[in-house]
Amino acid sequence: MIGYLSVMNIDGKHLGGVLVVNDVGIPVEFKYSEPVTPTKLQEIIYGNSLEYYLHTEIIAKGLVQRLENKPELILVQDPALLFDKNTAMVTMLPQSLPEKKEGNEAIVNFNNKSIRITFPENSKVDDTIVQKILEYASKIDILEPFDRIERALAYICESQEK
């Protein structure tokens, strides 16, 4: 199982979702947070750290802790969400590049495309996780579940306004 974690700011409301799918992309579990609207006082007190605090410390970590089906790996699209050794950020690169591993980042080629895999700061490339990502990418569109989460979170925000 692989998890997808996304946290967004939609019209000043901060919310997140985590979708766990099986190896062919079928949902196993979906958790989301209720939208959080910070108060003016919170905006003043937290300043520039407000979004990081809400997105990472409150929403993302809370969602991952509540999962009943623990995935082998959690993919994110925001480097601020790389808070755990089992998280990685996957980016499709516009052109094919030579494969390399350097520090906490790897570039691997798959189906004539290059994928950048970024691991948490102060960690090294985990070859086991790179292989798992390539294995999943051979069965499903590796980034498509992020679209599902974004649409679900937008739906949650809309339905709360009615």
C-alpha positions in Angstrom: 0.0 0.0 0.0 1.1 3.5 -0.8 -0.2 6.7 0.8 -0.7 10.1 -0.7 -0.7 13.1 1.6 -1.8 16.6 0.5 -2.5 19.8 2.5 -4.0 22.8 0.8 -5.1 26.4 1.5 -8.5 26.9 -0.3 -9.8 30.4 0.1 -8.1 30.9 3.5 -9.2 27.5 4.8 -6.5 25.0 5.5 -7.3 21.3 5.2 -5.6 18.1 4.2 -6.2 14.6 3.1 -4.4 11.3 3.0 -5.4 8.6 0.6 -4.0 5.0 0.9 -4.3 2.9 -2.2 -3.4 -0.7 -3.0 -0.9 -1.6 -5.7 -3.4 -1.0 -8.5 -4.6 2.4 -7.2 -7.9 1.3 -5.5 -8.6 3.3 -2.3 -8.1 1.4 0.9 -8.5 4.4 3.3 -9.2 8.1 3.1 -8.9 10.5 6.0 -9.3 14.3 5.9 -9.1 17.1 8.3 -11.9 19.6 8.8 -11.1 23.0 7.3 -9.2 25.3 9.7 -9.5 29.0 9.4 -6.8 30.8 11.5 -7.9 33.8 13.5 -6.4 37.2 13.0 -4.5 36.8 16.3 -3.1 33.5 15.2 -1.9 35.1 11.9 -0.2 37.8 13.8 1.4 35.6 16.5 2.6 32.8 14.0 3.6 35.2 11.2 5.4 33.4 8.4 5.4 30.1 10.3 1.6 29.8 10.4 1.2 27.8 7.2 4.1 25.4 8.0 2.7 24.9 11.5 -0.9 24.3 10.4 0.0 22.2 7.3 2.8 20.0 8.8 2.5 20.0 12.6 -1.3 20.0 13.0 -2.9 18.7 9.8 -0.4 16.3 8.1 1.0 14.7 11.2 -2.5 14.3 12.7 -3.8 12.6 9.5 -0.9 10.2 9.3 -1.3 9.2 13.0 -5.0 8.5 12.5 -4.4 6.0 9.6 -5.6 2.5 10.4 -4.0 1.0 7.2 -0.3 2.1 7.5 1.2 2.4 4.0 4.8 1.3 3.3 5.4 4.8 1.9 3.7 8.2 1.8 4.2 10.4 -1.2 3.9 14.2 -0.9 4.1 17.2 -3.3 5.2 19.7 -0.7 8.7 19.5 0.7 7.4 20.8 4.1 5.5 17.5 4.4 8.7 15.4 4.4 8.6 15.0 8.1 9.0 11.2 8.4 11.5 8.7 7.1 8.7 7.0 5.2 7.8 10.1 3.2 9.1 11.0 -0.2 8.3 13.7 -2.7 8.0 12.6 -6.3 8.2 15.1 -9.2 8.0 14.2 -12.9 10.6 16.2 -14.8 9.8 17.8 -18.2 12.8 16.2 -19.9 14.8 13.0 -19.6 17.9 13.4 -17.4 20.8 11.1 -16.5 20.1 9.0 -13.4 21.9 10.1 -10.3 21.8 9.8 -6.5 23.1 12.7 -4.4 22.4 13.5 -0.8 18.6 13.1 -0.2 17.6 13.2 -3.8 17.6 10.6 -6.7 16.7 11.0 -10.3 15.6 7.8 -12.0 14.3 7.1 -15.5 11.1 5.3 -16.1 9.2 4.9 -19.5 11.4 7.6 -21.2 10.7 10.1 -18.4 12.8 11.2 -15.4 11.4 11.1 -11.9 12.9 13.2 -9.1 12.5 11.5 -5.7 13.3 13.7 -2.7 13.7 12.3 0.8 13.5 14.2 4.1 16.4 16.6 4.8 19.3 15.0 6.6 18.5 11.6 5.2 20.0 9.7 2.3 18.4 8.1 -0.7 16.6 4.9 0.3 17.0 2.4 -2.6 14.2 0.3 -1.2 11.8 3.2 -1.4 13.0 4.1 -4.9 12.3 0.5 -6.1 8.9 0.6 -4.5 8.1 3.9 -6.3 9.2 2.4 -9.6 7.2 -0.8 -8.9 4.0 1.3 -8.3 4.7 3.5 -11.3 4.8 0.4 -13.5 1.2 -0.4 -12.4 -0.5 3.1 -11.9 0.0 6.7 -12.8 2.1 7.5 -9.8 0.9 11.1 -9.4 -2.8 10.7 -10.3 -4.0 10.0 -6.8 -3.0 13.6 -5.8 -5.6 14.8 -8.3 -8.2 12.7 -6.4 -7.3 14.2 -3.1 -7.3 17.8 -4.4 -10.8 17.3 -5.9 -12.0 15.7 -2.7 -10.7 18.5 -0.6 -12.3 21.1 -2.9 -15.6 19.2 -2.6 -15.3 19.2 1.2 -14.8 22.9 1.3 -17.7 23.6 -1.1 -20.1 21.3 0.7 -19.3 23.1 4.0 -20.3 26.4 2.6 -23.8 25.3 1.8 
